[in-house]
Amino acid sequence: MLRTLVRAFTGPVAGPVGFVLALAMCGLLVVTSVSAQRAELALRGRIAALTSENARNALALHARLAACEGGPADLARSRVARENLSPEQRADRLAAEPAGFDVCARMESADRAVLETLTR
């Protein structure tokens, strides 16, 4: 068996067959590399689009939070209390206050009504 293997690699046909196989493998490597680069560019573009969409959504949510905080009475004391809180803590506090939440809900429904009349 070892003798057959040695003859296969040292025979007159082994050189050209090995060369053709090496060229085929090189071609497959190039195709795989080009395909991976295209996939990477597409994924980087998608990541950039999702990142910008996330930034726009964050701005909209922060604007809603700020609009809701500007609502009902007792604002001077509650604004001072909120200055040192993170946006998540402010949103939790706002959700716990029914008056602020109601003002925000009314503002959103009014905004939706105005947008519906403009798009018709």
Secondary structure as UniProt FT lines:
FT   HELIX           2..10
FT   TURN            12..13
FT   HELIX           14..69
FT   HELIX           75..82
FT   TURN            83..84
FT   HELIX           87..96
FT   HELIX           98..119
//
